[in-house]
Amino acid sequence: MKKANFKKMYHKEYKYFLMFGGIAFIGFLLFYLYPIIRTLILSFTDKTIFSSETNYVKMENYLYALTKDEFFFKSIKLSLIFAFFSGIFVLITSLILALLLNSKVKFIGVFRTIYFIPFIIPSFAIGAVYKNLFNPATGLINKILSFFGAKELPLWYISPSSALMTMIIISSMGFGVKMLVFLAALQGIPKNLYEVAELEGASKARQFFHITLPLISPMLFFNIIMITIDGLKSFNLAFVMGNGQGWPSNSTLLFPIYMFMTAFNMPFRLGYAAAMAWLFFLIILALTGMHFLLSKFYVEKDLD
């Protein structure tokens, strides 16, 4: 009897697993696996949106990107610069804020909510707000600088020499999720470790570098990976600040913007854009692998 009940319960749970797990599996097939395979196939063709026929061109798209397309390497370079500097700012900002929000002060829950609320807003809307704030003529930032006596006001995103820097400054505010990851890691550190350290006379700096940093190093590694990927595939901010065209003078032509322009501006080269996407994937994969190799130098493995 017990065996029959167990068998009945097993089949019932298995049915629910197939019902709900099947939905996710079908979604994965339709919205992830199929586009990946479709993009790989397109990368070996000369497909355009309005083409009546599609020809198989073998590796021509890849060779053209690597040997003849000057904007391919320019956009890769800009994306790497943007990801590197914005990543450093985001990492430092998110860690500092997590340390502050981990403090025992009144209304700490309110402060945590206030810091995270902006990240619920769509990124296109945030980009538009920052574009107004950094407007050289009417923006609040330059008005504040003028109030404090600044003579030569920055042109921010209007000038090719400062447009990328402006985007990096704005993107450094994107610390929301990373801050929460650090905060969760900090709250998992046993308090008695700090109590013992204080009894031994360890300063706050020594406590941070010998207790806090080693114990949150796995989450530090996780955030570095996510920040790197987010920075490289950044699109929304660059699209808003550069009018979707890398303006001014291609100074904000990050790789996702260039790939978008290739696919959806005349002559709508979908095949070549697909090849660019796969080359960019290999670059991100290589950088991720490099982070995994470097992680052995700073990630504390034995946390027991």
HELIX and SHEET records of a PDB file:
HELIX    1   1 LYS A    2  PHE A   28  1                                  27    
HELIX    2   2 LEU A   29  LEU A   33  3                                   5    
HELIX    3   3 TYR A   34  LEU A   42  1                                   9    
HELIX    4   4 GLU A   60  THR A   67  1                                   8    
HELIX    5   5 GLU A   70  LEU A  101  1                                  32    
HELIX    6   6 ILE A  108  PHE A  116  1                                   9    
HELIX    7   7 ILE A  117  ILE A  120  5                                   4    
HELIX    8   8 SER A  123  LEU A  133  1                                  11    
HELIX    9   9 LEU A  140  PHE A  147  1                                   8    
HELIX   10  10 TRP A  156  ILE A  158  5                                   3    
HELIX   11  11 ALA A  163  SER A  171  1                                   9    
HELIX   12  12 GLY A  176  GLN A  187  1                                  12    
HELIX   13  13 LYS A  191  LEU A  199  1                                   9    
HELIX   14  14 LYS A  204  GLN A  207  1                                   4    
HELIX   15  15 PHE A  208  THR A  212  3                                   5    
HELIX   16  16 LEU A  213  LEU A  232  1                                  20    
HELIX   17  17 ASN A  236  MET A  241  1                                   6    
HELIX   18  18 PHE A  255  PHE A  264  1                                  10    
HELIX   19  19 LEU A  270  LEU A  294  1                                  25    
HELIX   20  20 SER A  295  PHE A  297  5                                   3    
END                                                                             
